[in-house]
Amino acid sequence: AELPDAVINGEGDIPHVVNLSMPGCKSEVMLHVLEGDEVYISSGSACSKGKQSGVLKALGLPKTRTDSALRVSFAPFNTKEDVDAFIAAVKKGAKMFRR
């Protein structure tokens, strides 16, 4: 709800992983913005080593979504503050890209 431009990719079959796209914001560039705020996520699947997700391509998603996909994984030790930091960093990055 706090990221109204975000689009969830997939059905959420894995409860601790969320894949979302921020159309207009390239994944790799967004990762650098997030790292600057000490938020570490991925742009591809766990086994893709930085390549676009084959799963997202197989779902038939448009290039604007696959190019802007972010994979967020959660663990038992993540806190609400971690989620808030992620949201703030993504908002910051989206604002930078959409000037």
Secondary structure, DSSP 8 states (H G I E B T S, - for coil): ---TT-EE-S---STTEEEEE-TTS-HHHHHHHHHHTT---BSS-TTTTTS--HHHHHTT--HHHHTTEEEEE--TT--HHHHHHHHHHHHHHHHHHT-
